[in-house]
Amino acid sequence: MQVLSKLTSVPITCKEYVHPWTDSCTIASAEFLIVAVQDSLRIYSIVYLLSLAMRGRIPTFDELKRTVRGLLQSTAFLTMSAFSYSMFLCVLRRIAGSYNFYTSSYIPAYIAAFVSILVERPSRRGLLCLYVSNVATETGWNILKSRGLVRSLPYGEILIFGLSTATLLYYYRLNRQKDYKDSMFDVFRFALGDSEVMKPIEAQPESRRSRDTARSSRNVSSYTVIQAAVKAYLNVISKVKTMAKHELCQHKHSCVYNTLSGGVRMFSIGLGIQVIMKAVFQARRIIRRPEIFKRTFLSKEILKLGMFLGGFTSLYKMSSCLLRHITNNDHAAYAIPSGLIASAAFGYYSDSTIALYIMWKTLQMTYNWGIEKGYVPKVPGFTVLLYCASTALLFHAATLEPMTLRPSYWKFLYSISGGRISVMDRSGFDVYGLNTSGQIREVSKLCNTPRELKFRI
């Protein structure tokens, strides 16, 4: 089959392509609107209710009002994204008289994204941009790979995670969190503590070690096995606490204790998270089939998050202390080699979504810092423009190259369109040589998204 140029027009109508189930553009757009508002309300109701529940207290009346207002505004934003995409597909077809490779999805999706993001609150635009840019980066890479222009690198996600995390840790050690508030710094503070932040070293009295030793060595005069074991444990901990510590290290106890205690703590948290998630999401299966309890809770899979968190924390703390011992100096730049070494633990829980999120978070902070220092110009509306470009790429991939799209995002588009994203007839675009029709059949089978409408007017 002859492959047409991307600018060559394809003589198909919006009725044949966008809404083959009805002759009316108005009815098709109205159906998109009704389906999208229902699914958007369901999605954001869960999001906003969870945000209220995570506060751990009964919300006030003003908080409830703000939550309802935010819920309705976010619902309107997501509804507009789906509804206006369908509408602009038809509008552009009527204006141009035909479709080409770019007007078949990317341009109408860009316009729809621009219109819809203006509906959402400005405070949420950065978060939305970060999310869609993450998914779009993976999709863009898959598109290039499908054309043979790039190839995946072994452990590429670990490399991305390592470089990005090392840069963020460098910012953290510079105490940038004072000037730039971000949840990522809160994560570092929780995992690593404040001892790795560059700040003046407080005088530490010589008597501290003796007090720590005396405090840890207290025992209760008893001869039971349990009390003897506790006493032995406290003695070991006391000795580990009082081992060598460099004068430039700002943690309270020895370097060995700082490394081990941080790793054990984060391993326990990671393991606890995995156990809770398994218990919540597989409770019904376990009740019905008790034999899978052992396979679920005693498998190596359940240890992976703990191994990553614990290993990352221990390796970072150990590397930072070793660099101070070796160089007899301390510098914020030590966070870079320490972060790279610690990132090896990401191999236990490697995930491209996490790696790309950290990468975009790093780029966001670096760009903002560059603006503050005057190294780069501030582009007005950059967040909105990046959001529109990323969203347009995702919609374009869903239309012409759905196999390059992350399955979870395809399912999201399928749900919010009431199955219409799968029913749209792309056969006219097979002339571009992407096997679009075949990809639609394959992704529908892979993601279990039947090609049928969920709602009709």
Order of alpha helices (4+ residues) and beta strands (2+ residues): alpha-alpha-alpha-alpha-alpha-alpha-alpha-alpha-alpha-alpha-alpha-alpha-alpha-alpha-alpha-alpha-alpha-alpha-alpha
